[in-house]
Amino acid sequence: MNQLKGLLYGAFLGDGFALGAHWIYNTTRIADEFGQIESIVAPLSTTYHTTKRKGDFTHYGDQSLLVLKSVSAMDAFDLEKLKQDWLAYMSAYDGYLDKASKESLGLLTKQNNLGSQSDELGGFAIVAPIIVKYHQDPRLKEYIEATIRLTHNNDLVIEMANFLTDVLLKILNDGRPDDAITSLEPLSGNLINRYFQSVVKDLDHSTIEFITKNGQSCHGKDAFPSSLFVILKHQDNIKAALIDNVMSGGDSAARGMIIGMVLGAYLGYDALPKDWLNDLNHLNQIDQYAALL
């Protein structure tokens, strides 16, 4: 239970902690504007999240909270309910509406279960509640794929999601992130192997060096290896991992949710910084819905 709770709350913490500097790509600007970010901070008025305040979520965290609320009311997984809940929520969303969401709103209203073809790893970042609720269900990967394709109908994202799901399941069975990743990588395709090799050869570099060199964006080709790097670099210290991730700029929220899932599952809920958790404005809602999973 401590591991499952760590996975869920770690994902939300990864997003909430990233909000302040999210989508600022210039790492020097982050350091100048915020200094070393070691607590949850408000976003700048000049960024994408002008409707947000300290302790809020980005559009990823908001959608994951919606997923949590939706699946907490389910017994068997119900894609149609999840789709309708997502449509109702995102149609009136007052935060930043990214391209994948805009395109998916148009496609899903035509009764299609396939959204945009976005290759952004944010499609996987929001599924922590599904993993927690259905982690013992043999159809878990089907549920995750169906959920992702509502907004990110992209085979690359699904391939990465399957790998990360297998990593999480191994960790929930008392595995270590490094052991899980290295044991699963040879069983994966050439794409995962290539990203893994790029991470391993540069693990002696700093996180900022690796992420700025290999890609800060939300696209899977950037976010996937960057997330793996931070996980392997800081697998015993989630606080250091999330700080390094945010200071590296770009789409730190999607990466942060993935890092938070993996290290939260490994280290457990008790390892999460409680002062950060207490700064999350939606903590009571998470508690309420998580109790129903």
C-alpha positions as CSV (number, residue, x, y, z in Angstrom):
1,M,0.0,0.0,0.0
2,N,2.8,2.4,0.8
3,Q,4.3,1.7,-2.6
4,L,1.0,2.2,-4.5
5,K,0.3,5.4,-2.5
6,G,3.9,6.5,-3.3
7,L,3.3,5.9,-7.0
8,L,0.1,7.9,-7.1
9,Y,1.1,10.8,-4.9
10,G,4.6,10.9,-6.4
11,A,3.0,11.5,-9.8
12,F,1.0,14.5,-8.5
13,L,4.0,15.8,-6.6
14,G,6.1,15.7,-9.8
15,D,3.6,17.8,-11.6
16,G,2.9,20.3,-8.8
17,F,6.6,20.8,-8.1
18,A,7.3,21.5,-11.8
19,L,4.5,24.1,-12.3
20,G,6.6,27.1,-11.4
21,A,9.3,26.7,-14.1
22,H,7.3,24.5,-16.5
23,W,8.1,25.0,-20.2
24,I,10.9,27.5,-19.5
25,Y,13.6,26.0,-21.7
26,N,16.4,28.4,-20.8
27,T,18.0,26.9,-17.7
28,T,19.9,30.1,-16.9
29,R,16.6,32.0,-16.8
30,I,15.2,29.4,-14.4
31,A,18.2,29.9,-12.1
32,D,18.0,33.7,-12.4
33,E,14.2,33.9,-11.8
34,F,13.9,31.2,-9.0
35,G,17.4,30.3,-7.8
36,Q,17.7,26.7,-6.9
37,I,14.1,25.5,-6.6
38,E,13.7,23.5,-3.4
39,S,10.0,24.1,-2.7
40,I,6.8,24.5,-4.6
41,V,6.7,27.9,-6.3
42,A,4.1,29.9,-8.3
43,P,4.5,30.1,-12.1
44,L,5.7,33.4,-13.6
45,S,3.0,35.6,-15.0
46,T,4.7,35.4,-18.4
47,T,4.5,31.6,-18.8
48,Y,1.7,29.4,-20.2
49,H,0.0,28.9,-16.8
50,T,-1.4,32.4,-16.2
51,T,-4.5,31.1,-14.5
52,K,-2.5,29.0,-12.0
53,R,-1.1,29.8,-8.5
54,K,1.4,28.2,-6.2
55,G,0.3,24.6,-5.4
56,D,-1.8,24.1,-8.5
57,F,-1.2,21.5,-11.2
58,T,-0.3,21.9,-14.9
59,H,-2.8,20.6,-17.5
60,Y,-1.2,17.1,-17.0
61,G,-1.8,17.0,-13.3
62,D,-5.3,18.4,-13.7
63,Q,-6.1,15.6,-16.2
64,S,-4.6,13.0,-13.9
65,L,-6.8,14.2,-11.1
66,L,-9.8,13.9,-13.5
67,V,-8.7,10.3,-14.3
68,L,-8.4,9.6,-10.5
69,K,-11.9,11.0,-9.9
70,S,-13.3,9.0,-12.8
71,V,-11.8,5.6,-12.1
72,S,-12.4,5.9,-8.3
73,A,-16.1,5.6,-9.2
74,M,-15.6,2.5,-11.4
75,D,-15.4,-1.2,-10.6
76,A,-14.6,-2.6,-14.0
77,F,-12.7,-0.3,-16.3
78,D,-15.1,1.8,-18.4
79,L,-13.4,3.7,-21.3
80,E,-16.7,5.3,-22.3
81,K,-17.2,6.9,-18.9
82,L,-13.6,8.0,-18.8
83,K,-14.0,9.6,-22.3
84,Q,-17.2,11.4,-21.4
85,D,-15.7,12.6,-18.1
86,W,-12.6,13.9,-20.0
87,L,-14.7,15.6,-22.6
88,A,-16.9,17.4,-20.0
89,Y,-13.9,18.5,-18.0
90,M,-11.6,19.6,-20.8
91,S,-14.4,21.4,-22.8
92,A,-14.7,23.9,-19.9
93,Y,-11.0,23.8,-18.9
94,D,-9.7,27.2,-17.7
95,G,-6.0,26.2,-17.8
96,Y,-3.6,25.9,-20.7
97,L,-5.1,23.8,-23.5
98,D,-2.3,22.0,-25.4
99,K,-2.5,21.0,-29.0
100,A,-3.1,17.3,-28.2
101,S,-6.1,18.3,-26.1
102,K,-7.5,20.7,-28.6
103,E,-7.3,18.2,-31.4
104,S,-8.7,15.4,-29.3
105,L,-11.7,17.4,-28.2
106,G,-12.7,17.7,-31.9
107,L,-12.1,14.1,-32.7
108,L,-13.7,12.6,-29.6
109,T,-16.9,14.5,-29.9
110,K,-17.4,12.6,-33.1
111,Q,-17.8,9.4,-31.0
112,N,-14.3,8.3,-31.9
113,N,-12.1,6.7,-29.2
114,L,-9.0,7.9,-30.9
115,G,-7.6,11.4,-30.3
116,S,-4.7,13.3,-31.7
117,Q,-1.6,11.7,-33.1
118,S,0.6,13.5,-30.7
119,D,3.9,11.8,-29.8
120,E,4.2,13.6,-26.4
121,L,4.8,11.4,-23.4
122,G,2.3,13.5,-21.4
123,G,-0.2,10.9,-22.7
124,F,1.3,8.4,-20.3
125,A,2.0,10.8,-17.5
126,I,-1.6,11.0,-16.4
127,V,-2.4,7.3,-16.0
128,A,-1.0,6.7,-12.4
129,P,-4.6,6.3,-11.0
130,I,-5.3,3.5,-13.5
131,I,-2.1,1.7,-12.6
132,V,-2.9,1.9,-8.9
133,K,-6.5,0.7,-9.3
134,Y,-5.8,-2.1,-11.8
135,H,-2.2,-3.1,-11.2
136,Q,-3.3,-6.7,-10.5
137,D,-5.6,-6.9,-13.6
138,P,-4.1,-8.8,-16.5
139,R,-5.7,-6.3,-18.9
140,L,-3.9,-3.3,-17.3
141,K,-1.9,-2.5,-20.4
142,E,-5.0,-2.5,-22.5
143,Y,-6.7,0.0,-20.2
144,I,-3.6,2.2,-20.3
145,E,-3.3,2.0,-24.1
146,A,-7.0,2.8,-24.5
147,T,-6.7,5.8,-22.2
148,I,-3.6,7.2,-23.9
149,R,-5.1,6.8,-27.3
150,L,-8.0,9.1,-26.3
151,T,-5.5,12.0,-26.5
152,H,-2.3,10.5,-28.0
153,N,-3.1,8.0,-30.7
154,N,0.6,7.2,-31.3
155,D,2.4,3.9,-31.4
156,L,5.6,5.4,-30.2
157,V,3.9,6.6,-27.0
158,I,2.3,3.2,-26.5
159,E,5.6,1.5,-26.9
160,M,7.2,3.7,-24.2
161,A,4.1,3.4,-22.0
162,N,4.3,-0.4,-22.1
163,F,7.9,-0.3,-21.1
164,L,7.3,2.1,-18.2
165,T,4.3,0.1,-17.1
166,D,6.4,-3.1,-16.9
167,V,9.1,-1.2,-15.0
168,L,6.5,0.0,-12.5
169,L,5.0,-3.5,-12.1
170,K,8.5,-4.9,-11.4
171,I,9.1,-2.2,-8.8
172,L,5.8,-3.0,-7.1
173,N,7.0,-6.5,-6.8
174,D,9.9,-5.2,-4.7
175,G,12.3,-4.5,-7.6
176,R,14.8,-1.6,-7.9
177,P,14.4,0.8,-10.7
178,D,17.8,0.1,-12.2
179,D,17.3,-3.6,-12.0
180,A,13.8,-3.3,-13.5
181,I,15.0,-1.1,-16.4
182,T,18.1,-3.1,-17.2
183,S,16.3,-6.4,-17.1
184,L,13.4,-5.2,-19.4
185,E,15.5,-3.3,-21.9
186,P,16.9,-6.3,-23.7
187,L,13.3,-7.6,-24.2
188,S,12.3,-4.3,-25.8
189,G,12.6,-3.1,-29.4
190,N,15.5,-1.2,-31.0
191,L,13.9,2.1,-30.1
192,I,13.9,1.5,-26.3
193,N,17.4,0.0,-26.6
194,R,18.8,3.1,-28.4
195,Y,17.4,5.5,-25.8
196,F,18.6,3.3,-22.9
197,Q,22.2,3.2,-24.4
198,S,22.2,7.0,-24.7
199,V,21.3,7.2,-21.0
200,V,23.9,4.7,-19.7
201,K,26.8,6.2,-21.6
202,D,26.2,9.6,-20.1
203,L,25.2,8.8,-16.5
204,D,28.4,10.5,-15.2
205,H,27.1,13.8,-16.6
206,S,24.9,16.2,-14.7
207,T,21.2,16.1,-15.3
208,I,21.1,19.5,-16.8
209,E,23.9,18.6,-19.2
210,F,22.1,15.4,-20.3
211,I,18.6,16.9,-20.7
212,T,19.7,20.0,-22.5
213,K,21.8,18.0,-24.8
214,N,19.3,15.1,-25.5
215,G,16.1,17.0,-25.4
216,Q,13.9,19.1,-23.0
217,S,10.7,18.8,-24.9
218,C,7.5,16.9,-24.3
219,H,8.0,14.7,-27.4
220,G,8.7,11.1,-26.5
221,K,12.1,11.0,-28.2
222,D,13.2,13.7,-25.6
223,A,11.0,13.1,-22.5
224,F,11.6,9.3,-22.4
225,P,15.4,9.1,-22.2
226,S,15.5,12.2,-20.0
227,S,13.1,10.6,-17.6
228,L,15.1,7.4,-17.5
229,F,18.3,9.4,-16.9
230,V,16.9,11.2,-13.8
231,I,15.4,7.9,-12.5
232,L,18.7,6.1,-12.7
233,K,20.7,9.1,-11.5
234,H,18.7,9.6,-8.4
235,Q,16.8,6.4,-7.7
236,D,17.4,6.6,-4.0
237,N,16.4,10.3,-3.6
238,I,13.2,11.5,-5.0
239,K,13.6,15.0,-3.7
240,A,17.0,15.4,-5.5
241,A,15.5,13.8,-8.7
242,L,12.6,16.3,-8.9
243,I,14.8,19.3,-8.2
244,D,17.3,18.3,-10.9
245,N,14.4,17.6,-13.3
246,V,12.9,21.1,-12.8
247,M,16.2,22.9,-13.0
248,S,16.8,21.2,-16.4
249,G,13.9,23.1,-18.0
250,G,11.5,22.3,-20.8
251,D,8.6,19.9,-20.1
252,S,9.6,19.2,-16.6
253,A,6.0,18.4,-15.6
254,A,5.5,15.3,-17.9
255,R,8.9,14.1,-16.9
256,G,8.2,14.9,-13.2
257,M,5.1,12.8,-13.2
258,I,6.9,9.8,-14.6
259,I,9.9,10.2,-12.3
260,G,7.4,10.6,-9.4
261,M,5.6,7.5,-10.3
262,V,8.7,5.3,-10.5
263,L,10.6,6.6,-7.5
264,G,7.4,7.0,-5.5
265,A,6.6,3.3,-6.1
266,Y,10.2,2.3,-5.2
267,L,10.8,4.5,-2.2
268,G,7.2,4.6,-1.0
269,Y,4.8,7.3,0.2
270,D,6.8,8.0,3.4
271,A,9.8,9.1,1.3
272,L,7.9,11.9,-0.4
273,P,8.7,15.4,1.0
274,K,5.7,16.2,3.2
275,D,6.1,19.9,3.1
276,W,5.8,19.7,-0.7
277,L,2.7,17.5,-0.5
278,N,1.1,19.9,2.0
279,D,1.5,22.7,-0.5
280,L,-0.6,20.9,-3.1
281,N,-3.9,22.8,-3.4
282,H,-5.8,19.6,-4.4
283,L,-4.3,17.3,-1.8
284,N,-7.7,16.8,0.0
285,Q,-9.3,15.8,-3.3
286,I,-6.5,13.3,-4.0
287,D,-7.0,11.9,-0.5
288,Q,-10.7,11.6,-1.1
289,Y,-10.6,9.8,-4.4
290,A,-7.5,7.7,-3.6
291,A,-9.4,6.2,-0.6
292,L,-11.9,4.8,-3.1
293,L,-9.4,3.0,-5.4
